[in-house]
Amino acid sequence: MYLKKGLHICSDLSTIAEQLAINNGTMLATIETGLNYHGGSYIPKREWRKLEFAEEQILIADQKNTDFRRSIYIGDIPQNLKESFLSLGLQECTQLDQVYPKMKEDEAAVKTINEELDTFLHPFSSTKNYKFHRITRAMPNRETITCHYIDEEFIYIGLHIDQSKRFTPHTAHKSGNRISINLSKETRHLAFTNLSLIQVFNMVKEKTGLAGNEVNPDNIAHLFFKHYPDYPVIRIEQKPYQYYIAPTDNFFHDATTLGNKEIDITIVYTGVFDRAGIHN
C-alpha cells in the first residue's frame, strides 16, 4: 500500500529526513521472535529503507502550521539538561534494576534535574497541564518493548495505542500527548503508523463492514493490521538525549531496541504539549 496523509512529523533537526525509514507493513508476532506476545499482536516487518521524496512530502510538515494532537515532534534537549542527566551516571547502569538506585545516589542532582525539566517543559504546554509519568527501562535488542507483567511472565503487545484514559476512535485526539526523552547510550527507534485512530476506524469499517460500535480501542489494532498488513510502518531514530512529543492514544506505535546492546532508559511526562518547537 501507499502511504496516506495522516499524522505529520515536525522537527527543527537538520537531519530529520535522514532519521526516518519506512517498510512494507506488519506481521503477526509469533514465538519465533524470541518474545512472548499476546495473541493477535503485530510487529513491523524488518525490511527498512529510506523514504522517497514523495513520502517525505506526506510525512514531514512545517511545525508552525500543524496540530500537535495529530503530529510527532522530535528535537534535542538543551545542553544544560543533558549535562545534568549525564551527571547522574545512568550510562554506567548495565542492568534494569540498577537504574532507580543510581538515581537515588545524588538527591541534589535529581532536584536540579526536576527544576530544569520544569523550565524545559513549561513552554511546550499552553495550559501548563502535564505531570511526570515514569522512568521506563527496557532490554536491548527487542522487536518492540511494551509489555505487561501477567502471572509472573512478561507479555509483549506489539504495535498499540496507549489508552491512558477512556476514549473512542472519534475522541482519541482529545487525550493529550506525552514527551519521552532518551537517556540511553544508544539510539532507540519509535515505530508507528502515521494514521490517526479515526482514519483507522474508517478504514476498518470499509474493509470489514462492521458496525461502528463493533470497532473499539480494544480491538482496533488487531482488526487494522489483520486487514491492512501491507500498510507501511515508519521508524524514526531517537538519538541519545533527543525527545519526542506524540499523541500516543491516537496512533499505533511502539519503541524498538532491535540491534542495541545497552539497556534502554527514558523519562516520560504526560499531559497537553501543544506548542512544540518554540525553544528553538
Stockholm file with secondary structure:
# STOCKHOLM 1.0

chainA/1-280         MYLKKGLHICSDLSTIAEQLAINNGTMLATIETGLNYHGGSYIPKREWRKLEFAEEQILIADQKNTDFRRSIYIGDIPQNLKESFLSLGLQECTQLDQVYPKMKEDEAAVKTINEELDTFLHPFSSTKNYKFHRITRAMPNRETITCHYIDEEFIYIGLHIDQSKRFTPHTAHKSGNRISINLSKETRHLAFTNLSLIQVFNMVKEKTGLAGNEVNPDNIAHLFFKHYPDYPVIRIEQKPYQYYIAPTDNFFHDATTLGNKEIDITIVYTGVFDRAGIHN
#=GR chainA/1-280 SS CCCCSCSEEECCCTTTGGGEEECSCEEECCGGGSSCBCTTCEEECSCCBCCCHHHHHHHBCCGGGCCTTSEEEEEECCHHHHHHHHHHTGGGCCSGGGHHHHHHSCHHHHHHHHHHHHHHHGGGCSSCCEEEEEEEEECSSCSCCCEEEETTEEEECCSBCCCCSCCCTTTGGGSCEEEEEECSSSCEEEEECCCCHHHHHHHHHHHHCCCGGGCCTTTHHHHHHHHCTTSCCEEEEECTTEEEEECTTSSCEEEECTTCCSCEEEEEEEECCCCTTTTC
#=GC SS_cons         CCCCSCSEEECCCTTTGGGEEECSCEEECCGGGSSCBCTTCEEECSCCBCCCHHHHHHHBCCGGGCCTTSEEEEEECCHHHHHHHHHHTGGGCCSGGGHHHHHHSCHHHHHHHHHHHHHHHGGGCSSCCEEEEEEEEECSSCSCCCEEEETTEEEECCSBCCCCSCCCTTTGGGSCEEEEEECSSSCEEEEECCCCHHHHHHHHHHHHCCCGGGCCTTTHHHHHHHHCTTSCCEEEEECTTEEEEECTTSSCEEEECTTCCSCEEEEEEEECCCCTTTTC
//
